[in-house]
Amino acid sequence: LPALSRRLKCRVLSEMGPMEQHSFMSQFRFFDSITAISGMLKPYKSDQRRAKIKEELSKIQLPPQAPYLPTNPNCQVVAIDLNSGTPMQSAAKVPILVTFITAPYIGIDIHFIQM
């Protein structure tokens, strides 16, 4: 499945123009940077994790083309609620819950059509 996913991603990217590719990569870098916080929390004690999440979230910059929410492409992320970062319970990992401040968005497809 991972190999198939990589091939599919390459195929999708090859069909995009330079602006679409840049937007796509920027979108994934942004959410990857948030997801990466979870991995760096493992060595911290439970009572230290919330502060570490806030510290790491404060380092993340929104890309110039604000990302849309993957779960709702009609909402664009305009900010991260730094105080919302909460470590969740898991035996093997430290998943986090983060609240995004959003605004209505016309959607990524219409955005590029209008450009």
PyMOL commands that set and color helices and strands:
alter all, ss='L'
color gray80, all
select helices_A, chain A and resi 2-14+18-40+46-59+82-84+108-114
alter helices_A, ss='H'
color red, helices_A
select strands_A, chain A and resi 68-69+72-80+86-87+96-97+100-104
alter strands_A, ss='S'
color yellow, strands_A
deselect
rebuild
show_as cartoon
